[in-house]
Structures are given as structure tokens and as C-alpha cells.
Amino acid sequence: MRTKSRLGLKLTYIANHWEGLKVFLRDGRVEMDSNPVEDGIRPTALRRKHHLFAGHDEGGCS
């Protein structure tokens, strides 16, 4: 079995994300990554996870 080269993997990544890169280059309002969005929704997702165990004996244990 032949392993893929690092360069080949990088080029495949670029090819798979080409449309998003073009949008980013055309519209200066588009963020390069989604980290700010992910940081914004993380507290909601964590609360939802913690609320699953509310009322359970082990709900407050970490």
C-alpha cells in the first residue's frame, strides 16, 4: 500500500476547499475561519450538555 505524500494531501485539501477560498477572496467581510462563530456558540452547547444531567445524582460531578 502506498502512502500519500504531504504535498499531495495539502493540494487535495486546497482542491476540496477551493469554492470557500474564492468566496473569501471576493468578499472582504467573510472571515477566514469559523473560530469566532464556534467560540460564540460554545457556551450554549456546553449548557445543553450540562442540562442533560440536571437532577441526576452525578449531574454536578466533573
Summary of the structure (lengths in Angstrom):
residues: 62
radius of gyration: 20.1
end to end distance: 43.8
largest distance: 53.2
contacts: 86
relative contact order: 0.06
helix: 60%
strand: 0%
